[in-house]
Amino acid sequence: MKDITAIHAPVLLQDCVDLVTPSLQHKGAIVVDCTLGLAGHATAFLKAAPFATLIGIDRDAEALSLATQRMRGEGLENRFIPAHAA
């Protein structure tokens, strides 16, 4: 697997996590990332919200594949639903 963190650093990551994850602290919480990219924010959201499921949407099939690999590598694949859409 490519080192995704060397390819792209998410912008305002901690600010986004601090803003979004308080609402994801209950069982059954769902977050949708409509611009998944390489899943930098998505990975951080799932790590900070252990009960949440994330639906990640991207039009770039390669980015979606890399994001899926990243989730698998972080052990988050059971709470991640990838979706290819344009």
Buried (B, 14 or more C-beta within 10 A) or exposed (E): EEEBEEEEEBEEBEEBBEEBBEEBEEEEBEBEBEEBBBBBBBBBBBBBBEEBBBBBBBEBEEBBBBBBBBBEEBEBBEBBEBEBEE
